[in-house]
Structures are given as C-alpha cells and as structure tokens.
Amino acid sequence: MEKAECKLDCSIITVSGLGTKTDSLTKETKVTHDAFGIIAYNKKTDKFNMRAYKKDDVIEAEIEFVGKKLSGGICQLQMEAPIRFTADFSESNKWKETGEFSRDGVNWVKMLETVLEKK
C-alpha cells in the first residue's frame, strides 16, 4: 500500500509505502517493504528532488519529467544502484509505477509494476 499526500500547501509531497507478504503455509504476514519519502521542488536547480528513508538507509534522487506535468504525465527517478522508477499519472485517478534494474546503465529489466487507484 502506498499513500501520497500534499503538505505545506502542496509545496511538498510525502509518500509512505508498506508492502507485506503472507506465507502460504504458516499464514504469517511479514513486512517486505517499509519506506517514507519526501518530494520537493528546488528553486535553485529548477528541479524536483526526492529523499526516501528506509530502515538504516537514505536514498536521494532527482525526478525527471518524461511526459507532461506531474499532475497528468510521466515522471522518472533514477537511483545509484542503478535502479529507476517511472510513475505514469496520465490516467485519471490512477498511478502506474514501474521499477527497473540495469547492470550496465543502458539495458533495463522490469523488476516490478504496480497500479494504484486514488481513494
């Protein structure tokens, strides 16, 4: 589950994500992903930046717009690993996100895809 919220008159966006999986035999549920991020516009660089926090880790990334504006287009952020995430906001009330990994920074392999609906 991911939750995105505008804060400070929408000058920043906070995103929290929690992923779990349930063992089919023991029925025990374990947390597989727990993260919190802040997206903000930097006037000095004229770009959006994201800082994400996970247990014992902080990730910083610059957000690049591939399509239209954030409200109706596609944005992409690339991390050091090299891992990149692309979020597509072109459908009303939906957020389609794709995660990709690259060994060489040129050829990318999809590692996850999710579609979230606004509630």
C-alpha positions in Angstrom: 0.0 0.0 0.0 1.3 3.5 -0.8 -0.1 6.8 0.4 0.8 10.1 -1.1 -0.2 13.4 0.5 0.4 17.1 -0.2 1.8 19.0 2.7 2.6 22.7 3.4 0.1 24.0 0.9 1.3 21.3 -1.6 4.9 22.6 -1.6 6.0 19.1 -0.7 4.5 15.6 -1.2 5.0 12.9 1.3 4.8 9.2 0.2 4.7 6.3 2.5 4.8 2.7 1.3 4.3 -0.6 3.2 4.5 -3.9 1.5 3.8 -7.3 3.1 3.6 -10.9 2.1 1.9 -13.8 3.7 3.4 -17.3 3.9 1.0 -19.7 2.3 1.8 -22.5 4.8 2.2 -20.7 8.1 -0.2 -17.8 7.2 2.3 -15.5 8.9 2.5 -12.0 7.4 5.9 -10.3 7.1 6.8 -6.7 6.1 8.8 -6.8 2.9 9.0 -3.0 2.2 8.6 -0.1 4.6 9.6 3.4 3.3 8.8 7.1 3.6 9.7 9.7 1.1 9.6 13.5 0.6 9.3 15.1 -2.8 10.0 18.8 -3.1 10.8 21.4 -5.7 14.2 23.1 -5.5 14.1 26.6 -6.8 17.9 26.9 -7.1 18.1 23.9 -9.6 14.6 24.3 -11.0 14.1 20.5 -10.4 12.1 18.2 -8.1 14.1 16.1 -5.7 13.1 13.1 -3.6 14.6 11.9 -0.4 13.4 8.4 0.7 14.0 6.7 4.0 14.1 3.0 4.8 15.5 1.4 7.9 19.2 2.2 8.0 19.2 3.8 4.6 18.5 7.2 2.9 18.2 7.5 -0.8 18.3 10.8 -2.7 17.2 11.1 -6.4 16.3 13.8 -8.9 12.9 13.5 -10.6 12.9 13.9 -14.4 9.7 14.5 -16.3 9.4 12.3 -19.3 5.9 13.5 -20.4 3.7 16.3 -19.3 3.5 17.9 -15.9 3.4 15.9 -12.7 -0.4 16.1 -12.4 -1.0 14.4 -15.8 2.2 12.9 -17.2 5.1 10.7 -16.6 7.9 11.3 -14.2 11.0 9.2 -13.6 13.6 8.9 -10.9 16.9 7.1 -11.0 18.9 5.9 -8.1 22.5 4.9 -7.7 22.1 1.1 -7.8 21.3 1.6 -10.9 17.6 1.3 -10.2 14.9 3.6 -11.7 11.2 4.1 -11.1 8.8 5.5 -13.6 5.4 6.8 -12.4 2.6 7.4 -15.0 -0.2 9.8 -13.9 -1.8 10.1 -17.4 -4.9 8.1 -16.4 -7.4 9.8 -14.1 -7.3 8.6 -10.5 -4.5 6.0 -11.3 -0.8 5.9 -10.7 1.0 3.2 -12.6 4.6 2.6 -11.4 7.3 0.5 -13.0 10.6 -0.4 -11.3 13.6 -1.3 -13.4 17.2 -2.6 -12.8 20.2 -2.3 -15.0 23.6 -3.9 -14.7 25.2 -1.5 -17.2 23.1 1.6 -17.0 22.0 1.1 -20.6 19.8 -2.0 -20.8 16.9 -2.1 -18.3 14.9 -5.0 -17.0 11.5 -4.6 -15.3 11.5 -5.9 -11.7 8.1 -4.6 -10.6 4.9 -3.0 -11.8 2.0 -1.7 -9.7 -1.2 0.2 -10.4 -2.6 2.3 -7.6 -6.1 3.8 -7.6 -6.9 7.0 -5.8 -9.3 6.7 -2.9 
